[in-house]
């Protein structure tokens, strides 16, 4: 998995994931993503456009990351999940825990942010 982080504004960050998000990628994700959680942020977006697979370890670390963000009152939004990943989230009933959207919808809500 590759992870790049962009900061389109002072109060938001976008984490762009690419490839498979599995157990072997957890530590790298934690090392790169943890510094983005700052109380100056209002929203963290996770771009799933290029994620082809996620396992339970990837989901688990997303839940931990989301809880850390929410403890600081930071919105946490996953977007552009492909059909297979979205089906997995729905089958496991974890789509209820996350705020999930599309870049099309987010562009309307956050017009200044390049999704």
N, C-alpha and C positions, 0 to 999 in steps of 0.2 A: 504494500500500500504506500502511496505517496500522499503527503500532506503538505499543502501550502496554505499560508494564512495571509489574507489581505485585510487592510483596515481602511475601508472607503470613507469613514468619518471617525471622529474622536470617540463617538459613543457606540460604535458597533464594529464587529469583527466577523469575517467570513472564513470558515475553515473549508477548504476544498479537498475532498478525499478522492483518491483514484486507485482503482484496482480492487483487490480483495481485502476485507477488514476482518482479520482473524487473530487468533491467540498470539501468533508470532509478531503481530504489529502493535500490540497493546502498549508495551513500554515506550516505543517510539511515539505513539499517539499521546501518551501521558506527558512525556518529556517536552514535546512541542506545543501541546495545547494548554497545559496548565498555566503557563505564564500569561495567556490571553485573558484569563479570568481576573478582572480587576473591577473594583467597585465603581470605576468611572464609566464602565460600559452599561448600555441599556439593553443591547440585544447581541446575541451570538447566533449566527446562521451557520448551519452545516450543509454544505453543498454535496449531495449524493449523486449528482449527474453522472459521474464516472465510476461509481461503485458497482461492481458486478456481483459481489457476494459479501455477506456479513454472517459471522457465526455468533454463537451465544456469548463468547468472550468479547466480541466487538460490541454487541448490544449491552453487555454488562458495563463496559467502560463508558459507553454513551450515557447510561443511566447515572453512573457516578459523576460524570462531567456535568450532566444536566442538573443534578442535585446541588453540586457546588455552585453552579451559576445561579440557580433559584435561591439559594441561601443568601446571595448577595443582591437579590431582586433583579436579576438579569434575565430577560426573555431568552428563550432557547428554542430555536426553530430549525427543524430538518426540512430540506426541500429537494425536489426533483428526484425522489426515490423511483427507481425503475420498477417495472411490474413485478418482478420476482422478489425483490427486497420488500416492496409494499405488501405483497401477499404474505410473506413470512411474518411481517409485523402484525398483520391482521389475524393470521392464523394463531399466533401466540398471544393475541389480545394486548400487545404492547403499543399498538397504535393509539390506544387511549391515554397512555402516559406522556406521549410526545405531542408537541405541536408540529403537524406535518402539513406542508404546503407545496406550491409550485412556484417557479420563478415568475410565471405570468401573473399569479395572484399577488405575489409579494411586490412586484413592480407597481401595482396600483396602490398598495398600502404604504410602501417606502419608495416614492418616486425618484429620489436622488441617489439610490444605491444601485450599482451595476450588478445585476444578478445574471 
